[in-house]
Amino acid sequence: MNVLIIADDVLSGAPLAQGLTAEGFDVTLVDDDDDPLETACATNPGAILFDTGAPDIRDYETCRALRRTGRTEPILFLSTVHGAIERAHGLNAGADDYIAKPFQFAELVERLRAHMMHRSIADDVRERVQVGRLMLDMHARQAYFSNVHIRLTQREAELLAVLMKKANHPVRRDEIYDELWRRQSYSSLNVVNVYVGYLRTKFAEITRVGGPFIVTVRGRGFMLDMAGYRAVARQ
């Protein structure tokens, strides 16, 4: 299991690299001043860790760039700065987890392994999901309907997959949370509302051409209505 660590500097990242190596991981450690995109392409890691004191715009942009190149492996931020804003920036940039320093090393290892196993299974069984004319490409993180396609973050794509699998049926908020966020101890049920909002904003392009839309079913959760907004509006 190869892990790429992108650190503030190699000296600060060395203890983490040594610890993971002792746990059986094949570790590549690079300074964030190096070219992490090139290193990721060359090493094809099973997971990527940003080991930082305080993540900055460059870290978030690097994370987005990794996702834009089509990389689907888990990305985790490890940071001493872990307020709600920093966590939101990291997750919205495409990270799967944001872990506060100091942390219990054993917990980090278990969470890392869980993410890697979960992503491996997801890549095998959820490469493409299709319902009617709506198709989701999990690898490319894009949704297609008619001649419209939208780009999604990894988490938005996973959320859409959950809704597509139960299209035209409400999915409870706690079900979505358990499926996508149960391993993140800092998150709450409200994160589901936040990401449904992100997805709705992007999905508006598909809804605009008569495609499905995401509706809130009071007391029952969220539903992907495949009838399309125009069809519903005519009723």
C-alpha positions in Angstrom: 0.0 0.0 0.0 1.8 3.1 -1.3 1.1 6.4 0.5 2.3 9.8 -0.7 2.9 12.4 2.0 3.0 16.0 1.0 4.6 17.9 3.9 5.5 21.4 4.8 9.1 20.1 4.7 10.6 16.6 4.6 12.0 17.0 8.1 8.6 17.6 9.7 7.1 14.8 7.7 9.8 12.3 8.5 8.3 10.9 11.8 5.0 10.3 10.1 6.7 8.6 7.1 8.7 6.4 9.5 5.6 5.4 11.5 3.6 4.5 8.4 6.6 2.5 7.0 6.7 0.5 10.3 3.0 -0.3 9.8 3.7 -1.8 6.4 3.0 1.1 4.1 5.3 2.0 1.2 5.8 5.7 1.8 6.9 8.5 -0.6 7.6 11.8 1.2 7.9 15.0 -0.7 8.2 18.7 0.2 5.2 20.8 -0.8 7.6 22.9 -2.8 8.3 19.9 -5.0 5.9 18.8 -7.8 3.3 16.6 -6.0 1.3 16.2 -9.2 4.3 14.7 -11.0 5.1 12.5 -8.0 1.5 11.3 -7.7 1.6 10.4 -11.4 4.9 8.6 -11.1 4.1 6.6 -7.9 0.3 6.1 -8.3 -0.3 6.1 -4.5 -3.1 4.3 -2.8 -3.6 7.4 -0.6 -2.3 11.0 -0.3 -1.7 12.8 3.0 -1.2 16.5 3.4 1.0 16.8 6.5 0.8 20.5 7.4 0.9 22.9 10.3 -1.7 25.2 8.7 -3.0 24.5 5.2 -3.0 27.4 2.8 -4.4 28.2 -0.6 -1.5 26.3 -2.3 -2.5 23.1 -0.4 -6.1 23.4 -1.4 -5.2 24.2 -5.0 -2.9 21.2 -5.1 -5.7 19.0 -3.8 -8.1 20.3 -6.5 -5.5 19.8 -9.2 -5.0 16.2 -8.1 -8.7 15.6 -8.4 -8.9 17.4 -11.8 -6.3 14.9 -13.2 -8.7 12.1 -12.4 -7.0 10.8 -9.2 -9.6 8.9 -7.0 -7.4 7.7 -4.1 -8.3 9.0 -0.6 -6.8 12.4 0.3 -6.4 13.3 4.0 -5.4 16.6 5.6 -3.4 16.4 8.8 -3.2 19.8 10.4 -2.8 21.7 13.7 -5.3 24.2 12.4 -8.7 22.5 12.3 -11.5 25.0 12.6 -14.8 24.6 10.8 -13.6 26.9 8.0 -10.4 25.0 7.4 -12.2 21.7 7.4 -14.7 23.0 4.9 -12.0 24.3 2.6 -10.2 21.0 2.7 -13.2 18.8 2.1 -14.5 21.1 -0.7 -11.2 20.9 -2.4 -11.7 17.2 -2.7 -10.2 15.7 0.5 -11.9 12.7 2.1 -10.9 13.5 5.7 -9.4 16.2 7.8 -7.7 15.0 11.0 -6.6 17.3 13.8 -3.1 17.3 15.2 -2.1 16.0 17.7 -3.8 12.7 16.9 -3.5 9.1 18.1 -1.3 7.4 15.5 -3.2 4.1 15.8 -6.4 5.9 14.9 -4.8 7.6 11.9 -3.6 4.2 10.6 -7.1 2.7 11.0 -8.8 5.6 9.4 -6.3 5.5 6.5 -6.8 1.8 5.9 -10.6 2.2 6.1 -10.5 5.0 3.5 -8.3 2.9 1.2 -10.5 -0.1 1.5 -13.6 1.9 1.0 -12.2 3.6 -2.1 -11.0 0.3 -3.6 -14.5 -1.2 -3.3 -16.1 2.0 -4.6 -13.8 2.0 -7.7 -14.7 -1.6 -8.4 -18.4 -1.5 -8.1 -19.4 2.2 -8.7 -17.4 3.2 -11.7 -20.6 4.1 -13.5 -24.1 4.6 -12.4 -27.0 5.1 -14.8 -30.7 5.8 -14.2 -32.7 6.6 -17.3 -30.9 9.3 -19.3 -28.8 10.4 -16.3 -25.3 8.8 -16.1 -22.7 9.3 -13.5 -19.0 8.5 -14.2 -17.5 8.1 -10.7 -13.9 7.9 -12.1 -14.2 11.2 -14.0 -16.6 12.7 -11.3 -18.9 13.9 -14.0 -22.7 13.6 -14.5 -24.3 13.5 -18.0 -27.8 14.2 -19.1 -28.6 14.8 -22.8 -25.9 17.2 -24.1 -25.2 18.6 -20.6 -22.4 17.4 -18.3 -21.3 18.8 -14.9 -18.1 18.3 -12.9 -18.4 17.2 -9.3 -16.1 16.8 -6.4 -15.5 13.3 -5.1 -18.0 13.7 -2.3 -20.6 15.3 -4.5 -20.3 12.3 -6.9 -20.7 9.9 -4.0 -23.8 11.7 -2.8 -25.3 11.7 -6.3 -24.6 7.9 -6.5 -26.5 7.3 -3.3 -29.5 9.3 -4.6 -29.4 7.7 -8.0 -29.5 4.2 -6.5 -32.8 5.1 -4.9 -34.1 7.4 -7.6 -37.7 8.5 -7.1 -37.6 7.3 -3.4 -36.6 9.5 -0.5 -33.3 8.8 1.2 -33.2 9.7 4.9 -30.5 12.2 6.0 -29.1 9.8 8.5 -28.8 7.1 5.8 -26.8 9.4 3.7 -24.6 10.4 6.6 -23.9 6.8 7.6 -23.0 6.0 4.0 -20.6 8.9 3.4 -19.5 10.5 6.7 -19.8 7.9 9.5 -15.9 7.6 9.8 -15.4 11.4 10.3 -15.9 11.9 14.0 -16.0 15.7 13.7 -18.9 15.9 11.3 -22.6 16.2 12.0 -25.8 15.5 10.2 -25.8 19.1 8.9 -22.9 18.2 6.5 -25.6 16.3 4.5 -27.6 19.5 4.0 -24.4 21.4 3.0 -23.5 18.9 0.3 -27.0 18.5 -1.0 -26.9 22.3 -1.4 -23.5 22.1 -3.3 -24.9 19.3 -5.5 -28.2 21.2 -6.2 -26.3 24.3 -7.4 -24.3 22.2 -9.9 -27.3 20.1 -10.8 -29.3 23.2 -11.9 -27.7 22.9 -15.3 -29.2 19.5 -15.8 -32.6 20.5 -14.3 -32.7 23.5 -16.7 -32.8 21.2 -19.7 -35.7 19.1 -18.3 -33.5 16.6 -16.4 -34.1 15.2 -12.9 -33.9 17.4 -9.8 -33.2 17.0 -6.1 -36.2 17.6 -3.9 -36.6 17.7 -0.1 -39.4 15.4 1.1 -40.4 16.8 4.4 -39.8 14.4 7.2 -38.4 11.7 4.9 -35.1 13.1 3.5 -33.9 13.9 0.0 -35.0 12.4 -3.3 -33.8 12.5 -6.9 -37.0 13.1 -8.9 -36.4 11.5 -12.3 -39.6 13.1 -13.8 -37.8 16.3 -14.3 -38.7 19.8 -13.1 -40.6 20.7 -16.2 -42.7 17.6 -16.1 -43.6 18.3 -12.4 -44.3 21.9 -13.1 -46.9 21.0 -15.7 -48.8 18.8 -13.3 
